[in-house]
Amino acid sequence: MDVTECRAIVTGAASGLGRACCLGLAEAGAEVVAVDSDRKGLDSLAGDRIFVQEADVTRECEVASAVDAAFARLGRVDVLVNFAGIYRDGLLVKDIGEGDFVSMPLAQWRAVIETDLTGTFLPVRETALRMVRDGVRPGVLITVSSVSRNGNPGQGNYSAAKAGVVAFTRSVALELAPHGIRAAAIAPGFIDTPILSAMDPDRLSAQVDEIPARRLGTPAEIFAGVRFAIECEYFTGRCLEIDGGLSF
Ligand SMILES: NC(=O)c1ccc[n+]([C@@H]2O[C@H](COP(=O)([O-])OP(=O)(O)OC[C@H]3O[C@@H](n4cnc5c(N)ncnc54)[C@H](O)[C@@H]3O)[C@@H](O)[C@H]2O)c1
């Protein structure tokens, strides 16, 4: 697919990787509907080829309306890139001393599964439904996983969600191939965005020491992967790792 002519929905668009993706697509000539729950962040992104749409990706009705609005605004949608995500790290069971232990609250588990996994399912489902119904061909659905999908201490909720994203994406790719629609995941390593500001600086610096490339990645490097996934018509059902060599 020619990225210069595509019409895309990008979720998680107000910040970090989603924001860089919207700007990269618009600069290439694409038209974008930028979706996020952060109204202020969206407003600072709106531009010539970027239309903004506030929605929470965990809310079924809001996602359906946002996707409807995007199809109406753009005429057709042939690309979805799903960046909306959070992490809420914590150990499953933590020793807090003097024989006491705490465990991960259910709410902490659910928040991440809801945003990162259900918040991927809903935009993919709503976009795929309209693509199939409208006979959009070719189409591509891009989801965002993480190096953590292989399991990481303190990230049981996030790892489970991001592994689920890859399995879900492969299922979608197999189901929609007959319709001319591809689906692929991108698994970033540690990328320099606001999401990392919540991480303990010592832990982050220790992580960087373990990256063969010895540095954080940039949002532009993740956009290069998105661009590849849009442009390469033979790329489907796979997860593209962009992590400086971190994962095995
Ligand atoms: N930055 C990294 O190192 C890294 C590494 C691996 C994976 N990722 C993944 O990439 C994606 C983007 O991360 P980022 O670094 O740009 O983070 P970020 O915090 O800068 O941006 C995330 C965006 O998602 C939005 N969002 C969160 N919950 C939402 C909801 N319920 N509805 C709508 N919007 C919502 C936020 O408002 C924010 O604008 C996430 O899925 C993250 O898990 C990031």
Ligand as a Chemical Component Dictionary entry (heavy atoms), coordinates in Angstrom:
data_LIG
# 
_chem_comp.id                   LIG 
_chem_comp.type                 NON-POLYMER 
_chem_comp.pdbx_formal_charge   0 
_chem_comp.three_letter_code    LIG 
# 
loop_
_chem_comp_atom.comp_id 
_chem_comp_atom.atom_id 
_chem_comp_atom.alt_atom_id 
_chem_comp_atom.type_symbol 
_chem_comp_atom.charge 
_chem_comp_atom.model_Cartn_x 
_chem_comp_atom.model_Cartn_y 
_chem_comp_atom.model_Cartn_z 
_chem_comp_atom.pdbx_ordinal 
LIG N1  N1  N 0  7.743  3.556  24.832 1  
LIG C1  C1  C 0  8.132  2.310  24.998 2  
LIG O1  O1  O 0  9.257  2.032  25.435 3  
LIG C2  C2  C 0  7.238  1.175  24.594 4  
LIG C3  C3  C 0  7.793  -0.122 24.542 5  
LIG C4  C4  C 0  6.991  -1.197 24.172 6  
LIG C5  C5  C 0  5.657  -0.986 23.874 7  
LIG N2  N2  N 1  5.147  0.281  23.950 8  
LIG C6  C6  C 0  3.729  0.423  23.640 9  
LIG O2  O2  O 0  3.545  1.440  22.681 10 
LIG C7  C7  C 0  2.297  2.075  22.907 11 
LIG C8  C8  C 0  2.501  3.581  22.982 12 
LIG O3  O3  O 0  3.371  3.867  24.068 13 
LIG P1  P1  P 0  4.031  5.296  24.276 14 
LIG O4  O4  O 0  5.405  5.051  24.716 15 
LIG O5  O5  O -1 3.762  6.160  23.109 16 
LIG O6  O6  O 0  3.185  5.790  25.551 17 
LIG P2  P2  P 0  2.545  7.229  25.893 18 
LIG O7  O7  O 0  2.137  7.124  27.324 19 
LIG O8  O8  O 0  3.451  8.322  25.477 20 
LIG O9  O9  O 0  1.249  7.260  24.969 21 
LIG C9  C9  C 0  0.137  6.400  25.194 22 
LIG C10 C10 C 0  -1.111 7.122  24.724 23 
LIG O10 O10 O 0  -2.217 6.226  24.895 24 
LIG C11 C11 C 0  -3.305 6.990  25.387 25 
LIG N3  N3  N 0  -4.241 6.137  26.088 26 
LIG C12 C12 C 0  -4.020 5.424  27.238 27 
LIG N4  N4  N 0  -5.148 4.803  27.606 28 
LIG C13 C13 C 0  -6.097 5.130  26.700 29 
LIG C14 C14 C 0  -7.468 4.809  26.558 30 
LIG N5  N5  N 0  -8.113 4.014  27.438 31 
LIG N6  N6  N 0  -8.152 5.313  25.499 32 
LIG C15 C15 C 0  -7.519 6.111  24.601 33 
LIG N7  N7  N 0  -6.235 6.476  24.696 34 
LIG C16 C16 C 0  -5.526 5.975  25.732 35 
LIG C17 C17 C 0  -2.672 8.011  26.323 36 
LIG O11 O11 O 0  -3.543 9.117  26.569 37 
LIG C18 C18 C 0  -1.424 8.397  25.542 38 
LIG O12 O12 O 0  -1.679 9.482  24.675 39 
LIG C19 C19 C 0  1.714  1.446  24.174 40 
LIG O13 O13 O 0  0.800  0.433  23.806 41 
LIG C20 C20 C 0  2.926  0.851  24.850 42 
LIG O14 O14 O 0  2.586  -0.252 25.656 43 
LIG C21 C21 C 0  5.895  1.360  24.305 44 
# 
loop_
_chem_comp_bond.comp_id 
_chem_comp_bond.atom_id_1 
_chem_comp_bond.atom_id_2 
_chem_comp_bond.value_order 
_chem_comp_bond.pdbx_ordinal 
LIG N1  C1  SING 1  
LIG C1  O1  DOUB 2  
LIG C1  C2  SING 3  
LIG C2  C3  SING 4  
LIG C2  C21 DOUB 5  
LIG C3  C4  DOUB 6  
LIG C4  C5  SING 7  
LIG C5  N2  DOUB 8  
LIG N2  C6  SING 9  
LIG N2  C21 SING 10 
LIG C6  O2  SING 11 
LIG C6  C20 SING 12 
LIG O2  C7  SING 13 
LIG C7  C8  SING 14 
LIG C7  C19 SING 15 
LIG C8  O3  SING 16 
LIG O3  P1  SING 17 
LIG P1  O4  DOUB 18 
LIG P1  O5  SING 19 
LIG P1  O6  SING 20 
LIG O6  P2  SING 21 
LIG P2  O7  DOUB 22 
LIG P2  O8  SING 23 
LIG P2  O9  SING 24 
LIG O9  C9  SING 25 
LIG C9  C10 SING 26 
LIG C10 O10 SING 27 
LIG C10 C18 SING 28 
LIG O10 C11 SING 29 
LIG C11 N3  SING 30 
LIG C11 C17 SING 31 
LIG N3  C12 SING 32 
LIG N3  C16 SING 33 
LIG C12 N4  DOUB 34 
LIG N4  C13 SING 35 
LIG C13 C14 SING 36 
LIG C13 C16 DOUB 37 
LIG C14 N5  SING 38 
LIG C14 N6  DOUB 39 
LIG N6  C15 SING 40 
LIG C15 N7  DOUB 41 
LIG N7  C16 SING 42 
LIG C17 O11 SING 43 
LIG C17 C18 SING 44 
LIG C18 O12 SING 45 
LIG C19 O13 SING 46 
LIG C19 C20 SING 47 
LIG C20 O14 SING 48 
# 
